[in-house]
Amino acid sequence: MLAALSALGPFSIDAYLPSFHDIGASLAATPLEVQQTLTAYLLPFSLMTLWHGAIADALGRRRVILAALALFALASAGCMLVTRIEALWALRALQGVTAGAGIVVSRAIVRDLYDGAQAQRLMSRITMMFALAPAVAPVIGGWLEAWLGWRSIFGFLVVMTVLLGAVCWHLLPETLPPERRQSLRPRYLWQSYRSVLSAPPFLAACFAISLNFLGFFVYVLSAPVFVMRHLQLPETAFLWLFGPAMAGLMGGSWLSGRLAGRLAPTATVRLAYAVMSVAALSNLVLCLSLPPGVPWSVAPIFVYTFGMSLAMPILTLVALDPYPEKRGLAASCQTFLQSGCNAFAASIIAPALWGTTLSLAFGMGGLMLLGGTAAWLHWRLNRAAR
């Protein structure tokens, strides 16, 4: 359940990517206007994730999840029926407002229940299952587009969300008892947000996660251009990009879980950055040596996502560990920062990089280096605080 809740947001980002051309033709919209449906989703997603955790700290995990799923289903139904691109922007924004609840609250639930290596193992399993969403979403979307048109993709989201809501209604327990709930008073919230968002170790860990992820996410945001223009593949062939990425994400998450309790977290993170460095360097070499094509243009993505997901569970947990009494709020801040980076990438970074496979490769390498610097800074700040 936690994996499915975490995956709903990424799935709704990727599922309709193969339909960009069809959406533009159907709604008389330019490619840039269709691209901005991603920004319309990601910006509200980012802003609202700042609040999901605080609300869940005050009202409980279960009711926040159920309310968010109901609103997301309604927004998806609206997307299926729009006749103007402006209406699609508005409804994608409503999707973004609600989709982040699953990611934020599921992280808080893990920390409600487990600590240490056990928490790392569960987070790794969630990440492994979560990896399926961005991989299978454009494949499912591509086939739905080919068979039934772009509106069927949002219909599929409605059905999937209703089924997930029914499962959560019957099976999701409340992991935050009333005596441990926090206040929604403005003064308390202001002090709590200020203490979390002004903590340098927390910020460094969050930016390490975000920048590592952007090294891969620029390919997701550029998927229509990368797959259909650069690789010269049809709209049903998005698995060439997302298949290797899924395999890397699942493999790295599995290994992170296996290493929990056996290898020190810092050693695992160093190993992860070594793997990502190999991927980024080989990506640059291949782009300089060969024309775009499969499998060589997508092979480094497998290696990169393997290293990225090896580090992600550890970095996620070390960011939340200092806040045992307000894990939901801290998880909100963490997801807010990552979502803000994703929104910035959707509107600025990806359009600047997707012109060539070489510029995308430079983007992967540069973002990974920035992420590694942030991770190093996190542990240095922690040592200095002791």
C-alpha positions in Angstrom: 0.0 0.0 0.0 2.7 2.5 0.9 4.5 1.8 -2.4 1.3 2.3 -4.4 0.6 5.5 -2.5 4.1 6.8 -3.2 3.9 5.8 -6.8 0.6 7.6 -7.7 2.2 11.0 -8.1 5.1 9.9 -10.4 2.7 7.7 -12.4 0.4 10.6 -13.1 3.5 12.6 -14.4 4.7 10.0 -16.8 1.5 8.2 -18.1 0.5 10.9 -20.5 3.9 11.8 -21.9 3.3 9.8 -25.1 0.1 11.8 -25.7 1.7 15.3 -25.8 1.2 15.6 -29.6 -2.3 14.2 -29.6 -3.3 16.5 -26.7 -1.9 19.5 -28.6 -3.9 18.6 -31.7 -7.1 17.9 -29.8 -7.0 21.1 -27.7 -5.5 23.4 -30.3 -2.5 24.0 -28.1 1.2 24.6 -28.9 3.9 22.1 -27.7 5.0 24.6 -25.1 1.4 25.0 -23.8 1.2 21.2 -23.5 4.6 21.1 -21.8 3.3 23.5 -19.2 0.7 21.0 -18.0 3.7 19.4 -16.3 4.6 22.7 -14.6 0.9 23.2 -13.7 1.1 19.8 -11.9 4.5 20.1 -10.3 4.3 23.6 -8.8 1.1 22.9 -6.8 2.4 19.5 -6.0 5.5 21.1 -4.5 3.6 23.7 -2.5 1.1 21.4 -1.1 3.6 18.8 0.0 4.7 21.4 2.5 1.4 20.9 4.3 0.4 17.2 3.9 2.7 16.1 6.7 1.7 18.8 9.1 -2.0 18.0 8.5 -1.3 14.3 8.9 0.6 15.1 12.2 -2.6 16.8 13.5 -5.4 14.7 12.0 -3.8 11.3 11.6 -2.3 9.5 8.6 -5.4 7.6 7.4 -7.9 10.3 6.9 -5.5 12.5 5.0 -4.7 9.7 2.6 -8.4 8.9 2.0 -9.4 12.5 1.4 -6.4 13.1 -1.0 -7.3 10.0 -3.0 -10.9 11.1 -3.4 -9.9 14.5 -4.7 -7.3 13.1 -7.0 -9.9 10.8 -8.6 -12.2 13.8 -9.2 -9.5 15.8 -10.7 -8.5 12.9 -13.0 -12.1 12.6 -14.2 -12.1 16.3 -15.0 -8.9 16.0 -17.0 -10.6 13.3 -19.1 -13.4 15.7 -20.1 -11.6 19.0 -20.8 -12.0 20.8 -24.1 -9.5 23.6 -23.5 -5.8 23.6 -22.6 -6.5 26.1 -19.8 -9.0 23.7 -18.1 -6.3 21.0 -18.3 -3.8 23.3 -16.6 -6.3 23.9 -13.8 -7.2 20.2 -13.3 -3.6 19.1 -13.5 -2.9 21.7 -10.7 -5.7 20.0 -8.6 -4.1 16.6 -9.3 -0.8 18.1 -8.1 -2.3 19.5 -4.9 -3.5 16.0 -3.9 -1.0 13.5 -5.3 1.8 14.4 -2.9 0.0 13.1 0.1 0.9 9.5 -0.6 4.6 10.2 -0.9 4.8 12.4 2.3 2.5 10.4 4.6 4.0 7.0 3.5 7.5 8.2 4.6 6.0 9.3 7.9 4.3 6.0 8.4 7.6 4.2 7.9 9.2 6.3 10.6 6.2 5.8 12.9 6.8 2.1 12.8 10.5 1.4 12.4 14.0 2.7 13.2 17.5 2.1 11.9 18.3 -0.8 9.6 14.7 -2.0 9.7 13.5 1.4 8.5 16.1 1.4 5.7 15.0 -2.1 4.6 11.3 -1.1 4.4 12.2 2.2 2.7 14.3 0.3 0.2 11.4 -2.1 -0.6 9.0 0.9 -1.1 11.6 2.5 -3.4 11.9 -0.7 -5.3 8.2 -1.0 -5.9 7.9 2.7 -6.4 10.4 2.3 -9.3 7.8 0.5 -11.3 5.6 3.6 -11.6 7.7 5.8 -13.8 8.8 2.8 -15.8 5.4 1.3 -16.7 3.4 4.6 -16.8 4.6 5.8 -20.2 4.3 2.2 -21.6 0.7 1.9 -20.4 0.1 5.5 -21.6 1.6 4.8 -25.0 -0.7 1.8 -25.6 -3.8 3.6 -24.3 -2.9 6.5 -26.6 -2.6 4.1 -29.5 -5.8 2.2 -28.8 -8.2 4.7 -27.3 -6.7 8.2 -27.4 -5.3 10.5 -24.7 -8.5 10.8 -22.7 -8.4 7.1 -21.8 -5.1 7.7 -19.8 -6.9 10.0 -17.4 -9.8 7.5 -17.2 -7.2 4.8 -16.3 -6.0 7.1 -13.5 -9.6 7.4 -12.2 -10.0 3.6 -12.0 -6.6 3.1 -10.5 -7.2 5.7 -7.8 -10.6 4.4 -6.9 -9.3 0.9 -6.5 -6.4 2.2 -4.3 -8.8 4.2 -2.2 -10.9 1.1 -1.6 -7.8 -0.9 -0.6 -6.7 1.8 1.8 -10.2 2.1 3.3 -10.2 -1.5 4.3 -6.5 -2.2 5.0 -4.6 1.0 5.9 -4.2 1.3 9.7 -3.8 4.5 11.7 -0.2 4.6 12.8 -0.3 7.9 14.7 -2.4 7.6 17.9 -4.3 10.8 19.2 -1.9 11.4 22.1 1.1 11.8 19.7 -0.6 14.3 17.4 0.6 17.8 16.9 -1.1 21.2 16.8 -2.1 23.1 13.7 -1.8 26.5 15.6 0.0 29.0 13.4 2.6 29.8 16.0 3.6 26.2 16.4 3.7 25.6 12.7 5.8 28.7 12.1 8.3 27.6 14.7 8.4 24.0 13.4 8.8 24.9 9.8 11.4 27.5 10.6 13.4 25.0 12.7 13.3 22.3 10.0 13.8 24.4 6.9 16.7 26.4 8.5 18.7 23.3 9.6 21.7 23.0 7.2 22.2 19.2 7.6 18.5 18.7 6.7 18.7 21.0 3.7 21.9 19.3 2.5 20.4 15.8 2.7 17.3 16.9 0.9 19.2 18.7 -1.9 21.4 15.6 -2.3 18.3 13.5 -2.9 16.8 16.1 -5.2 19.9 16.7 -7.3 20.7 13.0 -7.7 17.1 12.4 -8.8 17.2 15.3 -11.3 20.2 13.6 -13.0 17.7 11.0 -14.1 14.5 13.0 -14.1 15.6 15.3 -16.9 15.4 12.3 -19.1 11.8 11.6 -17.9 10.8 15.2 -18.6 12.5 15.1 -22.0 11.1 11.6 -22.8 9.0 12.6 -25.8 12.0 14.3 -27.4 14.6 11.8 -26.3 12.6 8.7 -27.4 10.8 9.9 -30.5 13.2 12.5 -31.9 16.7 11.5 -30.8 16.3 7.7 -30.8 13.7 7.7 -33.7 11.4 5.3 -31.9 7.5 5.2 -32.0 5.2 6.3 -29.2 4.8 2.7 -28.0 8.6 2.3 -27.4 9.0 4.3 -24.2 10.0 1.1 -22.5 13.5 1.6 -24.1 14.0 4.5 -21.7 11.9 3.5 -18.7 12.8 -0.2 -18.8 16.5 0.2 -18.0 15.6 3.0 -15.5 13.1 0.7 -13.7 15.7 -2.1 -13.6 18.3 0.2 -12.1 15.9 1.6 -9.5 14.7 -1.8 -8.4 18.3 -3.2 -8.4 19.8 -0.4 -6.4 16.8 -0.4 -3.9 17.2 -4.2 -3.4 20.9 -3.9 -2.7 20.3 -1.0 -0.3 18.0 -3.2 1.7 20.4 -6.1 1.6 23.3 -3.8 2.9 21.2 -2.4 5.7 22.8 -3.3 9.0 25.8 -4.9 7.2 27.5 -1.8 5.7 27.7 1.6 7.3 25.3 4.1 5.7 28.1 6.4 4.8 30.0 3.6 3.0 26.8 2.7 1.1 26.4 6.3 0.0 30.0 6.5 -1.1 29.5 3.3 -3.2 26.3 4.8 -4.7 28.2 7.9 -5.9 31.0 5.8 -7.4 28.3 4.0 -9.4 26.6 7.2 -10.5 30.0 8.7 -11.5 30.8 5.7 -13.7 27.3 6.1 -15.3 27.7 9.9 -16.0 31.2 9.5 -17.4 30.3 6.6 -19.7 27.2 8.5 -20.8 29.4 11.5 -22.0 31.9 9.1 -23.7 29.1 7.3 -25.6 27.4 10.6 -26.7 30.7 11.9 -28.0 31.6 8.6 -29.7 28.3 7.3 -31.2 25.1 8.7 -32.7 22.0 8.4 -30.6 20.6 4.9 -30.6 19.6 1.9 -28.6 20.9 0.3 -26.5 24.0 2.4 -25.9 22.1 5.7 -25.3 20.0 4.2 -22.5 22.5 1.8 -20.9 24.1 4.5 -18.7 20.6 5.4 -17.4 20.4 1.9 -15.9 23.7 2.3 -14.1 22.9 5.8 -12.9 19.5 4.9 -11.4 21.1 1.8 -9.7 23.4 4.1 -7.9 20.8 6.8 -7.2 18.4 4.3 -5.6 21.2 2.7 -3.6 21.7 6.1 -1.8 18.1 7.3 -1.7 16.7 5.3 1.3 19.6 6.3 3.5 19.5 10.0 2.6 15.7 10.0 3.1 16.0 8.6 6.6 19.0 10.7 7.8 17.0 13.8 6.9 14.0 12.7 9.0 15.9 11.2 11.9 16.4 14.4 13.9 12.6 15.0 14.1 10.9 12.2 15.9 8.0 14.3 17.2 7.1 15.9 13.8 8.0 13.3 11.2 5.1 14.2 9.0 6.1 17.9 8.9 9.7 17.0 8.2 8.7 14.6 5.5 6.5 17.4 4.0 9.5 19.8 4.0 11.7 17.1 2.4 9.1 16.4 -0.4 8.5 20.1 -0.9 12.1 20.8 -1.6 12.4 17.8 -4.0 9.1 18.8 -5.8 10.3 22.4 -6.1 13.5 21.2 -7.8 11.4 18.9 -10.1 9.1 21.9 -11.0 12.2 24.0 -11.8 13.6 21.2 -13.9 10.3 20.8 -15.8 10.1 24.5 -16.7 13.8 25.5 -17.1 16.4 22.7 -16.9 14.8 20.0 -19.2 13.9 22.4 -22.1 17.4 23.8 -21.9 19.0 20.3 -22.1 16.8 18.2 -24.4 18.1 19.6 -27.6 20.8 16.9 -27.9 21.7 13.7 -26.1 25.1 15.2 -25.3 23.5 18.2 -23.4 21.4 15.7 -21.5 24.5 13.7 -20.6 26.2 16.9 -19.3 23.1 17.6 -17.3 23.2 14.2 -15.7 26.9 14.6 -14.8 26.5 18.1 -13.5 23.5 17.4 -11.3 25.1 14.3 -9.9 28.2 16.3 -8.9 26.1 18.9 -7.2 24.2 16.1 -5.4 27.4 14.5 -4.2 28.6 17.9 -2.9 25.4 18.2 -0.9 25.7 14.7 0.6 29.3 15.4 1.6 28.2 18.7 3.2 25.5 16.9 5.2 27.9 14.5 6.9 30.5 17.2 7.4 27.8 19.4 9.1 26.7 16.5 11.3 30.3 15.8 12.4 30.8 19.5 13.2 27.6 19.6 15.3 28.8 16.7 17.5 
